[in-house]
Amino acid sequence: MNSFEIEGGHRLSGEITPQGAKNEALQVICAVLLTEQTVRINNIPDIVDVNNLIDLLEQMGVTINRIDRNTCEFTASQVNLDFLQSPEFKKRASSLRGSIMIMGPLLARFGKAYFPKPGGDKIGRRRLDTHFIGFQKLGAKFNFDAQDVFYTVEASEMKGCYMLLDEASVTGTANVVMAAVLTPGTTTIYNAACEPYLQQLCRMAVSMGAKISGIGSNLLVIEGVKRLSACAHTILPDMIEVGSFIGMAAMTSSEITIKNCGVEHLGVIPMAFQRMGIDLQIKGDDIYIPSQETYEIETFIDGSIMTIADAPWPGLTPDLLSVFLVVATQAKGSVLIHQKMFESRLFFVDKLIDMGARIILCDPHRATVIGLNKETALRGAKLTSPDIRAGVALLISALSAKGKSTIQNIEQIDRGYQNIDLRLQKLGAKITRV
């Protein structure tokens, strides 16, 4: 098992470019199953979760042509549906939660799909009801084998309909959209997720010949077409990496420029960091963060403590709350971090407390952080990465801490961040992979 050894307390400087968005990549790569023609995808992040999905598609019979590490051509003309009931498929698919989104395209194109109970980060309950209720609304029959923990959806005939999703699930919306684009009739999806990832999936489908209106809103109207064709698609910069780098610059008092951020797709992320007292300047499509000795958290207008909470888009993405929590530990002032969506995502705070952070874990969803105002540095420690986002938050903590830190289980970080150690070394970080 690999580890990072980090010598903290060093200021960083230079330029860094975010990878392609992991969450978008998982969606659009599943969407190549919607056509037998060749689909080219650019700016694919070279990370474990995405590479595992590509390998899974290849096992399913999709022809993969790697142009380079970040560009791929996919041709799904000979999909092997029998493989979907093999032990090998169950093993591979169950280890990668994002692969649940192969079900929508398979159902739309072949009338059936199979899937094992998916794995992924242990961050709390992540139910799949929205996916399967959506499929049932379109006319599919759903079956769950509790003994084998295996899902089956089949449909001899599907028809467009109106549906109100029970939650604005991003992956649930993506799955239903992909099923609906090839379903005859009109499908109206209300309470649809509208994150940039989902918008990108819809735009890609439109470039393949799908008819979708309302992109960017929570009301999507889809006119089913008989078939989709080839296209080329470029993945957006990863907003989670952009936010992580902003937080890292603030924690280490570093001067950093984040290049090609896709600023128009970042939503409230820059403003949320500014409310934490972080000075950042948007220059074209780049974000410049000057070196700051201190930063002070704002209060609400009435003087009450600031609350940073996640919410469906255009609210703040839950994937960045771990970073905001870490950034708050060295701020001046206090903040309440409210993680509404997942009840296990704040359980890494005990590791920060061991490093000297002042945090009160109120309950599984809320933590109050009393900032140290950089008067007392965090202490180096032996850490373990529990999931992707907490892992990079601990990495940021270690970079700012006094002394040496070791982060174990970095396979979790590698699932979502491309060559993070090598990229940070170019900024001057003292980080070594062991």
Stockholm file with secondary structure:
# STOCKHOLM 1.0

chainA/1-434         MNSFEIEGGHRLSGEITPQGAKNEALQVICAVLLTEQTVRINNIPDIVDVNNLIDLLEQMGVTINRIDRNTCEFTASQVNLDFLQSPEFKKRASSLRGSIMIMGPLLARFGKAYFPKPGGDKIGRRRLDTHFIGFQKLGAKFNFDAQDVFYTVEASEMKGCYMLLDEASVTGTANVVMAAVLTPGTTTIYNAACEPYLQQLCRMAVSMGAKISGIGSNLLVIEGVKRLSACAHTILPDMIEVGSFIGMAAMTSSEITIKNCGVEHLGVIPMAFQRMGIDLQIKGDDIYIPSQETYEIETFIDGSIMTIADAPWPGLTPDLLSVFLVVATQAKGSVLIHQKMFESRLFFVDKLIDMGARIILCDPHRATVIGLNKETALRGAKLTSPDIRAGVALLISALSAKGKSTIQNIEQIDRGYQNIDLRLQKLGAKITRV
#=GR chainA/1-434 SS CCEEEEECCCCCEEEECCCBCHHHHHHHHHGGGGCSSEEEEESCCCCHHHHHHHHHHHHTTCEEEEEETTEEEEECSSCCGGGGGSHHHHHHHHTCGGGGGGHHHHHHHHSEEEEECCCCCCSSCCCCHHHHHHHHHTTCEEEEETTTTEEEEECSCCCCCEEECSSCCHHHHHHHHHHHTTSSSEEEEESCCCCHHHHHHHHHHHHTTCEEECTTSSEEEEECCSCCCCEEEECCBCHHHHHHHHHHHHHTTCEEEECSCCGGGCTTHHHHHHHTTCCCEEETTEEEECCCSCCBCCCCTTSCCEEEECCSTTSCCGGGHHHHHHHHTTSBSEEEEECCSCSSTTTTHHHHHHTTCEEEEEETTEEEEECCTTSSCCBCCEEECCSHHHHHHHHHHHHHSBSEEEEECTHHHHTTSTTHHHHHHTTTCEEEEC
#=GC SS_cons         CCEEEEECCCCCEEEECCCBCHHHHHHHHHGGGGCSSEEEEESCCCCHHHHHHHHHHHHTTCEEEEEETTEEEEECSSCCGGGGGSHHHHHHHHTCGGGGGGHHHHHHHHSEEEEECCCCCCSSCCCCHHHHHHHHHTTCEEEEETTTTEEEEECSCCCCCEEECSSCCHHHHHHHHHHHTTSSSEEEEESCCCCHHHHHHHHHHHHTTCEEECTTSSEEEEECCSCCCCEEEECCBCHHHHHHHHHHHHHTTCEEEECSCCGGGCTTHHHHHHHTTCCCEEETTEEEECCCSCCBCCCCTTSCCEEEECCSTTSCCGGGHHHHHHHHTTSBSEEEEECCSCSSTTTTHHHHHHTTCEEEEEETTEEEEECCTTSSCCBCCEEECCSHHHHHHHHHHHHHSBSEEEEECTHHHHTTSTTHHHHHHTTTCEEEEC
//
